[in-house]
């Protein structure tokens, strides 16, 4: 038997339509891009679709002129179908573009200026609102600073009042010790030192003058009779006693140095001294000194030592009383 003839392998199937689908895709994409550009940026000046159709016709002519290596009826039909599809798609795209052109609002120069003016007005309003808010914040800051300053001033006043109150209390305690020393006649250097440390003003000179001790009322009462007799004797010797009795009576008083122990009226030295002693017994030292100040010069000179001690005590007492009143008032 003769050997079988080898079977001829079928020619590989030729893929059709690879170029034209790409072409169709490019055309459709260009149309869609055109439509998007139209809706975004306005209508172009010229919409020319004849060029696309011409390119399709030229391509189709080139294909028709090619020698058919095989049956081209399928290819021709494919080209026809593609052409019809392109026409359909281009027509739909034109309809979309026209519809978008009708729906898209026209924005002319006046509309643009109105939009710019509206935006500018909004910006100005926001700037005004921001300025008002900033002014309100500044006012709040100023009010808060004023409150802080007022609180600081009030706190400083309260602190100063507390310091003044403590100082006044210390001063009153020291003054009480000074007054006790005046009454007892004891030295008062330590009490005066504490008093000076607690006062804003210096300690009165009337108090520092008796820092070693001041005569007590008891001492002044006990020493007054002797000082009074010395004053009477000096006044009588100088002829300034002012006695109204006769010569013999004056002689007896001078010899015996008689003096009145009960207060009596009159301008004589004896009458003045009797009233001064009565005031001294009642603790009215200033009244006693006032009476003594009316004596004749001879009498006042004779009892100047006693008067100096009495005046030192009286001045110290007055200074302590004034300090006490001042500290109590504060």
C-alpha positions as CSV (number, residue, x, y, z in Angstrom):
1,X,0.0,0.0,0.0
2,X,1.2,3.4,-0.8
3,X,2.2,5.6,2.1
4,X,-0.5,8.0,3.2
5,X,0.0,11.6,2.2
6,X,0.7,14.0,5.0
7,X,-2.3,16.1,6.0
8,X,-1.7,19.8,5.2
9,X,-2.0,21.8,8.4
10,X,-4.7,24.4,8.2
11,X,-3.4,28.0,7.8
12,X,-3.5,29.9,11.0
13,X,-6.7,31.8,11.4
14,X,-6.1,35.5,10.6
15,X,-7.2,37.8,13.3
16,X,-9.4,40.4,11.8
17,X,-10.5,43.8,12.9
18,X,-7.4,44.7,15.1
19,X,-6.7,48.1,13.4
20,X,-10.2,49.3,13.0
21,X,-11.4,48.8,16.6
22,X,-8.3,50.9,17.6
23,X,-9.2,53.5,15.1
24,X,-12.8,53.6,16.3
25,X,-11.7,53.8,19.9
26,X,-9.5,56.8,19.1
27,X,-12.3,58.6,17.3
28,X,-14.8,58.0,20.1
29,X,-12.3,59.1,22.7
30,X,-11.6,62.3,20.7
31,X,-15.3,63.0,20.6
32,X,-15.8,62.4,24.3
33,X,-12.8,64.7,25.0
34,X,-14.3,67.3,22.7
35,X,-17.6,67.1,24.6
36,X,-15.9,67.5,28.0
37,X,-13.9,70.5,26.7
38,X,-17.1,72.0,25.4
39,X,-19.0,71.7,28.6
40,X,-16.0,72.9,30.7
41,X,-14.6,75.7,28.6
42,X,-17.5,76.8,26.3
43,X,-18.4,76.1,22.7
44,X,-15.4,76.0,20.3
45,X,-15.5,78.2,17.3
46,X,-15.9,75.5,14.7
47,X,-17.2,71.9,15.0
48,X,-15.9,70.1,11.9
49,X,-16.7,66.4,11.6
50,X,-16.2,66.1,7.9
51,X,-12.5,65.5,8.4
52,X,-13.1,62.4,10.4
53,X,-15.5,61.1,7.8
54,X,-12.9,61.8,5.1
55,X,-10.2,59.9,7.0
56,X,-12.5,56.9,7.3
57,X,-13.3,57.1,3.5
58,X,-9.6,57.3,2.6
59,X,-8.8,54.3,4.8
60,X,-11.7,52.4,3.3
61,X,-10.4,53.2,-0.2
62,X,-6.9,52.0,0.6
63,X,-8.4,48.7,1.9
64,X,-10.5,48.3,-1.3
65,X,-7.4,48.8,-3.5
66,X,-5.4,46.1,-1.7
67,X,-5.3,42.8,-3.7
68,X,-7.4,40.4,-1.8
69,X,-5.3,37.5,-0.6
70,X,-8.4,35.6,0.2
71,X,-12.1,36.2,0.6
72,X,-12.6,39.8,1.8
73,X,-16.3,39.8,2.0
74,X,-16.1,39.6,5.8
75,X,-13.6,42.4,6.0
76,X,-15.7,44.6,3.7
77,X,-18.7,44.0,5.9
78,X,-16.7,44.8,9.0
79,X,-15.6,48.1,7.5
80,X,-19.2,48.9,6.6
81,X,-20.3,48.0,10.1
82,X,-17.5,50.1,11.6
83,X,-18.4,53.1,9.4
84,X,-22.0,52.9,10.4
85,X,-21.1,52.6,14.0
86,X,-18.8,55.6,13.8
87,X,-21.5,57.6,12.1
88,X,-24.0,56.6,14.8
89,X,-21.6,57.5,17.6
90,X,-20.6,60.8,16.0
91,X,-24.2,61.7,15.6
92,X,-24.9,60.8,19.3
93,X,-21.9,62.9,20.3
94,X,-23.1,65.9,18.3
95,X,-26.5,65.6,20.0
96,X,-24.8,65.5,23.5
97,X,-22.6,68.5,22.7
98,X,-25.6,70.5,21.4
99,X,-27.6,69.5,24.5
100,X,-24.7,70.5,26.8
101,X,-24.4,73.8,24.9
102,X,-28.1,74.5,25.5
103,X,-27.9,73.6,29.2
104,X,-24.6,75.3,30.0
105,X,-25.1,78.9,31.3
106,X,-23.4,81.6,29.3
107,X,-20.9,83.5,31.4
108,X,-20.2,86.9,30.0
109,X,-18.1,89.8,31.2
110,X,-20.9,91.3,33.2
111,X,-21.8,88.1,34.9
112,X,-18.1,87.6,35.7
113,X,-17.8,91.1,37.2
114,X,-21.0,90.4,39.3
115,X,-19.4,87.2,40.6
116,X,-16.2,89.1,41.4
117,X,-18.1,91.9,43.1
118,X,-20.1,89.3,45.1
119,X,-17.0,87.5,46.3
120,X,-15.3,90.9,47.1
121,X,-18.4,91.8,49.2
122,X,-18.2,88.5,51.0
123,X,-14.5,89.0,51.7
124,X,-15.2,92.6,53.0
125,X,-18.0,91.3,55.2
126,X,-15.7,88.6,56.7
127,X,-13.0,91.1,57.3
128,X,-15.4,93.4,59.1
129,X,-16.7,90.6,61.2
130,X,-13.1,89.5,62.0
131,X,-12.3,93.1,62.9
132,X,-15.3,93.3,65.2
133,X,-14.3,90.0,66.8
134,X,-10.8,91.2,67.3
135,X,-12.0,94.5,68.9
136,X,-14.3,92.4,71.2
137,X,-11.3,90.3,72.2
138,X,-9.2,93.4,72.8
139,X,-12.0,94.9,75.0
140,X,-12.2,91.7,77.0
141,X,-8.5,91.7,77.5
142,X,-8.6,95.3,78.6
143,X,-11.4,94.5,81.0
144,X,-9.6,91.5,82.4
145,X,-6.4,93.6,82.8
146,X,-8.4,96.2,84.7
147,X,-9.9,93.5,87.0
148,X,-6.4,92.1,87.6
149,X,-5.1,95.6,88.4
150,X,-8.0,96.3,90.7
151,X,-7.5,93.0,92.5
152,X,-3.8,93.6,92.9
153,X,-4.5,97.1,94.3
154,X,-7.1,95.6,96.7
155,X,-4.7,92.8,97.7
156,X,-1.9,95.4,98.4
157,X,-4.3,97.5,100.4
158,X,-5.4,94.5,102.5
159,X,-1.8,93.5,103.0
160,X,-0.9,97.0,104.0
161,X,-3.9,97.2,106.4
162,X,-2.8,93.9,108.0
163,X,0.8,95.2,108.4
164,X,-0.5,98.5,109.8
165,X,-2.9,96.7,112.2
166,X,0.0,94.5,113.5
167,X,2.2,97.5,113.8
168,X,-0.5,99.4,115.7
169,X,-1.1,96.5,118.0
170,X,2.7,96.3,118.8
171,X,2.8,100.1,119.3
172,X,-0.2,99.9,121.7
173,X,1.5,97.2,123.7
174,X,4.7,99.2,123.9
175,X,2.8,102.4,124.8
176,X,1.1,100.6,127.6
177,X,4.5,99.7,129.0
178,X,5.6,103.3,128.7
179,X,2.5,104.5,130.5
180,X,3.0,102.0,133.2
181,X,6.6,103.3,133.6
182,X,5.3,106.9,133.8
183,X,3.0,106.0,136.6
184,X,5.6,104.0,138.5
185,X,8.6,106.2,137.7
186,X,10.6,103.3,136.4
187,X,13.1,103.6,133.5
188,X,11.5,102.9,130.1
189,X,14.4,102.6,127.6
190,X,13.3,99.2,126.3
191,X,9.6,100.1,126.1
192,X,10.5,103.3,124.2
193,X,12.8,101.3,121.8
194,X,9.9,98.9,121.0
195,X,7.6,101.8,120.6
196,X,9.9,103.6,118.2
197,X,10.2,100.4,116.1
198,X,6.5,100.1,115.7
199,X,5.8,103.8,114.9
200,X,6.1,105.5,111.5
201,X,7.0,108.8,113.2
202,X,9.7,109.3,115.8
203,X,9.0,108.9,119.5
204,X,8.0,112.3,121.0
205,X,10.8,114.1,122.7
206,X,8.7,114.4,125.8
207,X,8.9,110.7,126.3
208,X,12.6,110.3,125.4
209,X,13.4,113.1,127.9
210,X,12.1,110.9,130.8
211,X,13.6,107.6,129.6
212,X,15.5,107.2,132.8
213,X,12.3,107.6,134.8
214,X,9.8,110.4,135.5
215,X,8.6,111.8,138.9
216,X,5.4,110.2,140.1
217,X,2.4,112.2,141.4
218,X,3.1,110.9,144.8
219,X,6.6,112.3,144.8
220,X,5.4,115.6,143.5
221,X,2.8,115.8,146.2
222,X,5.3,115.0,148.9
223,X,7.8,117.6,147.7
224,X,5.3,120.3,147.0
225,X,5.1,121.8,150.6
226,X,8.8,122.4,150.8
227,X,8.9,124.0,147.3
228,X,5.8,126.1,148.2
229,X,7.4,127.4,151.4
230,X,10.5,128.3,149.4
231,X,8.4,130.2,146.9
232,X,6.5,132.1,149.6
233,X,9.7,133.0,151.4
234,X,11.3,134.4,148.2
235,X,8.2,136.3,147.3
236,X,7.8,137.9,150.8
237,X,11.5,138.7,150.9
238,X,11.1,140.5,147.5
239,X,7.9,142.2,148.6
240,X,6.0,140.4,146.0
241,X,3.8,138.1,148.2
242,X,0.8,140.4,148.0
243,X,-0.3,139.8,151.6
244,X,-3.0,142.2,152.7
245,X,-2.5,141.8,156.5
246,X,-0.8,144.5,158.6
247,X,2.8,144.9,159.2
248,X,2.8,142.7,162.3
249,X,1.0,140.0,160.6
250,X,3.4,140.1,157.7
251,X,6.3,139.9,160.2
252,X,4.8,136.8,161.8
253,X,4.2,135.1,158.5
254,X,7.7,135.9,157.4
255,X,9.3,134.6,160.5
256,X,7.2,131.5,160.8
257,X,6.9,131.1,157.0
258,X,3.1,130.3,157.4
259,X,1.2,129.2,154.3
260,X,-2.3,128.2,153.6
261,X,-3.1,124.5,153.2
262,X,-6.7,124.9,152.1
263,X,-7.5,126.6,148.7
264,X,-8.5,130.2,148.9
265,X,-9.3,133.0,146.6
266,X,-7.0,135.9,145.8
267,X,-3.9,136.9,143.9
268,X,-1.4,136.6,146.7
269,X,1.4,134.1,146.3
270,X,-0.1,132.1,149.3
271,X,-3.5,131.9,147.7
272,X,-2.1,130.8,144.3
273,X,0.0,128.1,145.9
274,X,-2.9,126.9,148.0
275,X,-5.0,126.4,144.8
276,X,-2.0,124.7,143.1
277,X,-1.6,122.3,146.0
278,X,-5.3,121.5,145.9
279,X,-5.2,120.7,142.2
280,X,-2.1,118.5,142.8
281,X,-4.0,116.5,145.4
282,X,-6.7,115.9,142.9
283,X,-4.3,114.7,140.2
284,X,-4.8,117.8,138.1
285,X,-1.1,118.4,137.4
286,X,-1.6,120.8,134.5
287,X,-4.0,122.9,136.6
288,X,-1.4,123.1,139.3
289,X,1.2,124.2,136.9
290,X,-1.1,126.8,135.4
291,X,-1.5,128.3,138.9
292,X,2.2,128.3,139.5
293,X,2.7,130.1,136.2
294,X,0.9,133.2,137.7
295,X,3.3,133.5,140.7
296,X,5.8,136.4,140.8
297,X,9.1,135.8,139.3
298,X,10.8,135.5,142.6
299,X,8.4,132.7,143.7
300,X,8.7,130.8,140.4
301,X,12.5,130.9,140.5
302,X,12.5,129.5,144.1
303,X,10.5,126.4,143.1
304,X,12.0,126.0,139.6
305,X,13.4,122.5,140.3
306,X,10.0,121.2,141.4
307,X,8.3,122.9,138.5
308,X,10.8,121.3,136.0
309,X,10.0,117.8,137.3
310,X,6.3,118.5,137.3
311,X,6.4,119.8,133.7
312,X,8.5,116.8,132.5
313,X,5.9,114.5,133.9
314,X,3.0,116.5,132.5
315,X,4.6,116.6,129.0
316,X,5.2,112.8,129.1
317,X,1.7,112.1,130.1
318,X,0.3,114.4,127.5
319,X,2.5,112.8,124.8
320,X,1.4,109.3,125.8
321,X,-2.2,110.3,125.8
322,X,-2.0,111.7,122.3
323,X,-0.2,108.6,121.0
324,X,-2.9,106.4,122.6
325,X,-5.7,108.4,120.9
326,X,-3.9,108.3,117.6
327,X,-3.3,104.5,117.7
328,X,-6.9,103.9,118.9
329,X,-8.3,106.0,116.0
330,X,-6.3,104.0,113.5
